[in-house]
Amino acid sequence: MSTDITNQLKEKYEAIDQDLEVHLEGLLYSKPINYWDYIQTDALLNLQVQRTTLPDEMVFIMYHQINELLFKMILGEIEQVAKHDAVDAELFTSKLMRISRYFDMLTSSFTIMKDGMDVDQYNKFRKTLTPASGFQSAQYRKIEFASTELINLIDNRFRDSIDRNTSYEHAFEHLYWQAAGKDYKTGKKSYTLTAFEERYKEEFIRFTKFYNTHNLLSKFRKLPKEVKADESLIKAMRHYDYTVNIKWVMAHYNTANHYLNIGGKTAEATGGSEWVKYMHPKYQRRIFFPELWTEKELREWGTNV
């Protein structure tokens, strides 16, 4: 071992009040790493538990598990921007394009479900999934919270009545995805929505309190004027916005339509949600960075897909 590396190791461990000699001695007894231990292959491949005997249910389970892994990667990229004190155009653009590539993969992968599962099998095993629903993905909700200001995630019908002075509790009750399980006339919530809130509501509120001022839109607004004018950054932000809120959403919508619109009759989603109005971008008009789009683009959002 070279003296330079030894000195660097000594500095590293002294910085955390550790003895280098003790750590080096520990290496004498450590096992060499291998692929299956590092990736935790055995644990990963034992996470698929079917509720039926239908083979295509395994496709459905693994596909959604892959989605959740990609969501975790996306949240990791956003966090690096959110917690970086001096974000420049190059870093911001780089992270946004990484995230967009993950969503490009998510978008194109919907063909795995749309064209890769037997319709009859799906419509049998899906009944065993009730009352679970895809809108219960907590990580995807966090991606939305971390991408834009909360007002842009409010149900389009109630945005004019909510502002920054509104409590988190009240704003939460009017998030767009509440429409998937709530009757706004009576205030009654479905079991699917109630169970989701019982599991994640407090966690979401804590999460949004940090991202209220650290979301991607807020970080962009705090940049110096010349940085905000960077063409590559603006292009990356628009690309991310369109990729998530139009392309990915519509790929999801079209896949759901393939399985749930049989013979012109729209079936109810497993969680009982009105999935057409909940998912289609022209209804809820989810836009992360509205100030980066023209009035015409905003007006026509989701209408030409």
N, C-alpha and C positions, 0 to 999 in steps of 0.2 A: 504494500500500500504506500503510495507516494506521501511525502511530508505534507504537500498541499491539501490532499484529501483528508489526511489525519487532522490537520489544523481546522479545516472546515467542519469536520464532524465534532471536534472538541468545542468549537464555538457554538454549534447548533445545540448541543446538549447542555452546555454551560448556561445558555440563554433561558433554559427551563429548569435550571438547578439540578441537572442530572449528571451522573458520573459516566463518562464515555467508556471507561474500562468495564463497568458493570454491563453495559449494553453490548459491548463486543464479546464479553464472556457468554452472554445469553445466546449469541449467534452459534456458539459451539453445539448447542442442543436443539436448535430450531430445525424444522423439517423443510426441505426444499418445496417451493410452491409448484403446483401443477394446474392445468387448465380447469379441471372439473371442480377443484376446491375453490379456486379463485372466482369462477363464475357461479359457484353453488348450483351446478347443473342438477344434481339429484333433488335438491330442495325445490328448484324451479319446476322440474318436470312432475313433481308430485302435488302441484297446486291446482290441477285440473280435476274437478270432481263433478261428474255428471249427475243430473237428477232423473234422467231417463235412460233407456237403452238405445235411443236413436243416435247413430254415429255422427250425424251432422251437428249435433249439439256440441261436440268437442270442438268443431270449427268455430262455433259461436263463442264458446268460453275463451279459447286461446286468442281469438281475434281481439276481444275486449281486454284481455290481460295485456296484450301487446300495446294496445292504445294507452292503457294506464302507465306503462313503462315510458312511452313517448311523452305523455303528459308530464311525468316527473322530470324528464330531460328538459322540457320546455320551461318548467318552473325554475329549474336550476339556472338556465340562461337568463331569464328575466331577473332573478334574484341578484345576479352579478351586476346588472345594470342598476337595479334599485339601490344596492348597497355600496355602489362605487361613488366616491366623493367628487371625482373630477371626470365625468364622462365626456369624451370628445366624439366628434362625428364618426371617426374611424371605428372606435369601439362599439358605439351605438349601432352603426350600420352592420357591422360584423355579427353582432348578437341577433339583430332582427332577421338577418338573412339565414342564420342558423335555425332560428325558430320557424321561419317560413319553410325551410327545407323539411323540417320535421312534419309540418302540416301538409306539405306537398305529398309526403309519404303517406300520411293519414288519409288524405283525399283519394289518392290513387288506389289505396288498399281497400277501399269500400267494395271494389269488384270481387274481393275474396268472399264477401258475404253475398253481394247482389247476384253474382254468377257462380258462386262456389258452394251454395247450400241448396238442398232440395226444398222446394216450396212446401210440399206436403209435410215433410219432416219438420220444417220450421214451425208450421202452423199447428203441429201437435206438441212439440216440446215447449213452445213459447207459453202454452197455458200453464205449465208447471212453474213458470217464472213469475206469475202474478203474485203479489202486486209490485214486484221490482220494476224499475224503469231506468232507461239510459240517462234521464236527466238527473239521476242521483249520483252522478260522477262528481265527487267533491273536488277532485283535482282540476277538472275542466272549469268548474265554477271559480276556482282560485286563479286560473289562467285569465279569466275574464276580469276578476277583481284587480289583478296585477297589471292588466294591460291599459285600463282606461279609468276615467273618473266614474264614480258610482252612478251619477245622473244618466250616463249613457247606457246603463244596464237596467234602468227603470222601465217598466211596461210603458210602451209608447202612449197609452191612454192617460197616464198619470204624471208625465214628466213636467208639465206646466205647474203642478202643485207641490213640487219637491225641489229644494235647493240645498246649498251647503249648510244651512242652519237646521235642516231637518235631522232628527235623531237617527242613528243607525238602525234602531229598532223599527221605526216607522218606514224608513227607506227599504229595509229588508223585506217588509211585508208587501212591497210594490215592485220587486224585481221581476223582470220579464218572465223568467221561468216559473214564477208562481202561477202563471196562467195555465200551466200544465196540470195543476191540481187544486185550483181554488175557484170557487164561485164568488166573484166580487160583489154580487148583489146580496148574498146571504152571509158571506164571510166564511162559509163552510169549506174546510180543507179535506182532501182525500187522505186516506191512510198512507198512501205513498209519500205525499208531501209532509205529512205530520211526522212520520218515522224518519224521514230525511232531516228534518229540522231538529228533532230530538237528538239525533246523532251528531249533527255538524253546525247547528246555528251559532252556538257560543264560539266555536272555533272560527267560523266565518267572520264573525263580528270582530274578534281579535285580529284576524288577518287583515281585514279591510281598514282597521284603524291605522296600521302601519302603511299600507299601500294607498291610503287616502292621499298621501303627499309623496309617495314613492313609486306610483304606477308609471308605466311607460309614457303616457301622455303628459303627466306632471313633470317627469324628468326632462322631456322634450321642451316644455314651456320654460323651464329654468335655464336652458342653454343660452349662451350669448347669441345675440342677433345674427352674427355672421355664421355661427355654427348651425342655427336653425334654418338658414338659407341654403345649406349644403344640398346640392341636387341628389347626390347618392343617398343621403339620409332620408330625404323626403320620399324618394322613390321606394326605398326599403320599407318605410312606414306604410305607405299606400299599398305596397305589395302584401305586407303582412295583414293589414286590415281586410283587403279584398280576399286574400287566401283563406283566412279564418271565417269571416262573416258572410262570404258569398260561396266560394268554391267548396270549402269543407262542409259547410252547412247544407248546401244543395246536394252534395254527394250523399250525405246522410239522409236527407229528405227523399231523394230518388230511390235509395235502397229501401227505406221504410215503405215507400209507395209501392215498390215491387212486391213486397210481401203482404202489405196490409190493405191494398186496394185490389180486391179480387172481383173481377167481373163488373167493375164500375161501382162496387159497394165498398166504402171505406170502413175497415175494421177498427175497433178500439185498441189502443196500445195497452201493453200489459199492466201499466200503472193506472190505466183509465184516463190518460191525458188526451186532450184535443191536440194531437200531435201536428196536424196540418198548420194550425194557427200559431202553435208554439214554435215550430221549427222554421217555417218559411221566412226568409229575411224581409220580404215585402210587408209582412204584418208587424213584426217587432222592430224592424229597422235598427238592428244592432250595428253600431259603427264606433270603433275605438277612437278614431282620430278625425272627428267631423270637420275640423278647421282646415284639413288638408284636402278637402274635396270641394268641388264647385257646387253652387246651388242646384244646378241641373243634375249633377251626379247624386247629390243627396236626395233630391226629389224623386229620382228614378231608381233609387237603391233597391235591388232585388226584383225589379219588375221585368227585366229583360233576360231572365234566366229560365 
